[in-house]
Amino acid sequence: MAAATEASLQLGELTIDLSSRRCRLHGTELTLRPKEFDLLAALAGHSGVAVSREELMRRGLGRNWYGSTKTLDVTMAALRRQLSDAAQLHHVPDVALPNVTTLRGYGYRLDPPASDQE
């Protein structure tokens, strides 16, 4: 489960500062697009819990989004890539990263790092 303060969420080495809209991995700030940040924050706020595509689209893409649902998939792929690239950049094999799990036909789940589940 994510450790939370009023304005931030902590999942392993990933810190999401909701008030400043900043995300840090292993102390280094990630440059996320606004929709990537919104989706990550929505998932992190429900760490370990399945979140429907509809809920993620409402929270990450806006209530009035009428475009293709493929936008959600593309944005999630970009978010996964950002997290993976940042972890590789540190050359730290044991960096504790949450995992974005696709739940076919339903949505996504942000699984906390194994070290947080113990």
Buried (B, 14 or more C-beta within 10 A) or exposed (E): EBEBEEEBBBBBBBBBBBEEEBBBBBEEEBEBEEBBBBBBBBBBBBBBEEBEBEBBBBBBBEEEBEEEEEBBEEBBEBBBEBBEEBBEEEEEEEBBBBBBEEEEEEBBBBBBBEEBEE
